[in-house]
Amino acid sequence: MSFFRAVAAGLLSVGLLAGAAHADALDSIMKAKVIKVAVPQDFAPFGSAGADLKPQGLDVDMANYIAEQLGVKAEIIAVTSANRIPYLQTHKADLVISSLGKNAEREAVIDFSAPYAPFFSGVFGTKDIAVAKIADLAGKTIGATRGAIEEQEITKDAPKDTTIKRFEDNNATIAAFVSGQVDLIATGNVVAAAITEKNPSRPAVTKFIMKDSPCYVGFNKNEPALKAKVDEIIAKAKADGTLNKFSEKWLKNPLPAGF
């Protein structure tokens, strides 16, 4: 009887140790005083190499902010869209902050934080043009890239008297807006940010969102303490205006209403 009790106790001990090890990701970060964060280096304005070759972008600022709130150093690990999740799963990174959208396939293998940045397709235009919803496009002219998701949505849902000017690529659509050929365009918020960055005298202001896919921090599965802490930090950043500052700095627009 004592033998079986000993075996049972041993198994219980192993189970408890495994559970503790799994639940201590945050403790490990705090003890090491370093948090390893996978960040893109090929997707401006979320992550890219600056003129000094140092990483820069919204995701870099977010990684540094989380590290600062934890009181640890951020170790930025350069990744691409293809290898960002494998870096997390193989524990080369503690977090993925890489303009990461949420879908069922990804949710099966990793966990997600609350959203920290907007990523969407929408309608953008000059400051003085009054458009707040797709019905407001009645009688107006809008530019879009032929075959893009935004062009398809506008074609499907815009009022019949909307004039849609279709261009063969994003560069042509951007040029049409910058030159004043159109005052409205349907595109992604990252493209709109690039327009405003290069042409501050004619910023592309958000009018409304058509398809929303915000960015989330990614974690390995079953790390509740780390997830809870990062969610707490994101909530603080949202409440004190930090997330809005990041959005205005890198995306050239404030956080969308209701973010």
Phi, psi and omega in degrees: 000318181296326179298313181295323177296321180295317179298315180299317179297321179296315179296320178297318179298316178299316180298317180294320180296317179297318179296318180295318180297321182290326183275355187258022178302317179295317178300319180298319178296315183293324179289321180283340183061027178218136172242124182269120186237123176279122185226141180291149174239011185227022184216074175294147003269013180281320178198129178196174177269130178282184179299331178271007180070006176275148180295141178214160177136175181299316181294326177293315178299320180294318178299316180293325179294316179298316179299317179299317180293330178279343183077030180233174178269141175269125172257108183277123181249119182289129178224171173242174177301326184286325187251003185296318180287318173303325176299322178290313184294332179265011175062026170281344178221148176274328181222154168246119172239092193211056181042046189272119175272161183258133171212170186298321181297315179289323180296340178287338186241338177222167176254163185232150174276185165293157179294145180239345181209147178279144174213115187201162169260139182198190175252132182233153180194184179291159185300324190275352182272128187267101177218125181232349179203167187297330178296335181287354178281356179304127178079001183254165178250134181225141178262148178204155179276126184303128177087348179289158179304319183295320179295321179295319180293317179296316179301321184285322193247344184290152175304154186297333182268015172281134175266118180254116176264116184261132181243157190282340178205171182299322181299319179292322178295316178299314181299323179295321179288313183298322182280350181089007177297326173226149178259353179228143172222151173255118184198189177269156183293335177290320176296317179299321178297319179295321177299311183293324179298317184272341183224067185298341179284345178223071183291149176266100185271138178296128176258308173199162183261136176259316182222120188253131177213076186296168182264141182233154169279136179258140178234160165293155179299149172061047172236067188296324182293316180294315179299315181298319181292316179294320176299320177297318180294319178297318179299319178296316181296326177290316183292322184268004175091001181297316180298322179294321178297318178298318181296315180293322181293313189259328182256356174062022176212148175292166175304140178298152177303135178083004180298000000 
